[in-house]
């Protein structure tokens, strides 16, 4: 069984499991002396991805953390950079305490929409605090995030990430789904990075983009729009 790294903060010893996605971080904390639950019994060290982004061609045997984002751009987003975000997490790791943190100043109107198999979930500043995350836990939150950047000359960039599921020094499988709605009468999609490939699927409709990724390592996405 993989042993947890420990850190010391104010004299307390905690186990840290990190997941960073869409300018947010999910940190799960077990108290001193606690052992990882079954969901945190990761694969042997010889099988761990230590950094490079690797897209996966098939689902792992066990369910993986599924991070879902729905991002909505509207007319006001072009001048303010603020977009609407609905974010859901499925198959969260079983831990006693966890938190999802956003960058200060880049999030507003943060709220918990729903949760299941989680004893309690509440907002503290730019974070969502979780207590007693159980098997099959699901969490959905909503917020406004300042994610759209005016790149000049009529171009706009929507950057997301890094998405990762990290434990100690290794990266583990993760699934990310992203739906982006944008005003097709005002913007034209001109580029997406990474390019479509096995493990990274891109589907396009007028005014909507869907990205589906299954990977290990750190994933960053960049969508470039041109103003019509």
N, C-alpha and C positions, 0 to 999 in steps of 0.2 A: 504494500500500500504506500502511495506517495505520502511523504511527510510534509507538513505545512511549514513554510518559512515563518519565522516569527519576527515581529518588530516590537520595539518598546516605545510607548508614548505615555508620558507622564507616569511612568512606573508600571503601567499595565501592559501585559503581554497579549498580543492579538494575532490571529491568523488572518491573512489577507488573500482574497481572490479578486482579481481585477478584471473588469470588462469596460472598455471605453468605446463609446459609440455616439455619433452625432453630437459632438461637443459636450458629451456627458460622460460621467464615470459611475460605474456600479461597483461598490466595494462591499464585500461580505465579510463580517467579522464574527468570529467565535470567541468566547471568553477564555481566559487563561486556563490551560490544562485540558481544554476540550479537544476531542478527536474529530477529524473530518467525518461527515456523514457518508452514507453509501454513495450519494450522488457526487461527492467530491473525491472518490477513490479513482483517480485518473490512471491512465495507462502507464506502463513502465517507462523509465527514463530513456531507454533506447529507441522508443517509438515517438518521442516528443519532438514537435516542430520547434526549433529554437529561434525562429525569426522570419525567414523568407516567406512571402505570400505564396501559398499553394492552393489553387482551386481544386475541389474534389469532384470526381465524376459520379460518385454514388454516396448515398446516405450512410453514415456510420451505423453500426448495429444498435446502439442505444440512442434514444432521442437526445438531440443537442439543443442548447439554448437557441431559441428563435426570437430574434430581435426584429420588430416590425415598426416601420415609420410611414406615416401618411403626411406628406408635406403639401401645403396649398399656397400657391402664389396668387396674388390678386393685383389689381391696378396699383394699389397703394404700396405694394412690396417694391415696385420699381423705384420709388422715391425714398422709401424709408429703410428698405432692407429687411423688414420684419415679415416673417412667414408664419403660417399656422402649422402646428405640429401635433399629431396624435401618435403616441408611441406606446406599443404593447410589448410585453416580455412573456414568453411561454417557456416552460421547462427550466425555471430558475433553479439554481443549486439550493439544496436544503441547508440553511444556516440559521443561527439564532438572531443575528442582527445583520442588516444590510442597508446601504444607502445609495441612491442615485443622485449624483451631483452635476450641476450645470455650471458653466462659466458665469461668474458674477458679471452683471451688466449686459449679458447676451440672452437672457431669458426673462419673461414676465408672464403674469397670469398663470403661473404653474399650479396645477391641481390634480388630485387623484380622481380618476373617473370610475374605476372599478378594480377590485382585487378579489382573489379567491385563494384558499389554502395559505393565507397570510394572516396572522393574528391581528396585526394592526399596521396601517400605513398612513403617514401624515407628512405635511410640508414643514420644513424648517429652512427659512431663507431661500437659497437657490438649490435646495435638495429635497428629495423624497426619502424619508426614513422608514425602514421596514423592520418588523419584529416577528420572529418565529416564522420563517419561510418554510413551508412544508412541501411534501412531494406533489408534483403536478401544479405548482403555484403559477398563477397568472396575475399580471399587473398591467393596467392601462392608465396612462396619464395624458394630460393635454397642456399645451403651453404655446406662447408666442416666442419664436427665436429669431435673432438677427443673423440670418444665414445667407442672404442674397447680397452679393457684392457687385457694385457697379464698376466694371473694368474699364470704362471709358469707350469713346467712339461707338456707342450704341450697343456694347456687349455687356452681358451680365454673367457672373459665375455663381454656381451653387455647389459648394464643396461640402462633403460629409466625411466624417471619420476623424481619427482612425477607429475602425471597428475591430475589436479583438476580444478574445477570451483567453486570458493569461493567468497562469498559475505558476508560482515560483519563476523560473526563467524560461518556461515553455509555453507554447501556444497550442490550443486545443480546438477541435472542430466547432464551427459556429455557422448558423444560418441567418442571413439578413435579407429581409424583404423590404422594398422601398417603392411607394407609389407617390409620384409627383404630379400634381395637377397645376397647370399654368394657363394663363389667358392666351389661347391660340391666335386671337385677333391682334395681340400686341407683341407676342414673342415667337421666334422661330428657333427650334433646337438645331444647333450646328455641330455639336461634338459631345461625345460621352467617353470618359476614361474610367476604368479600363475598357478595352474593346470586348465585344461578345466572344465568348469561348466556353469550352466545357467547364461547368461550375459557375459561370457568370452569364445569366440570360438577360437579354434586353428585349422588351416588347413596347412598341410605339403605337399610339393612337393619337388622333388630333386632340391636343390639349392634355394629354396624359402620357406618362412614362412609367413603366414598371421594371424594376431591377430585382433580380433574384440571385443571391450568391450563397454558395456553400464552400467554405474555405478554412484554412488554418493560417495563422500569421496576422498581419495587419493590413486591413483593406481601407483604402481611401478612394472615394469616387469624386469625379468632377464633371459637372454638366455645364456646358456653355450655351448661352442663348444670345440671339441677336434681336434687337428691337425692330419691329416692322415699321 
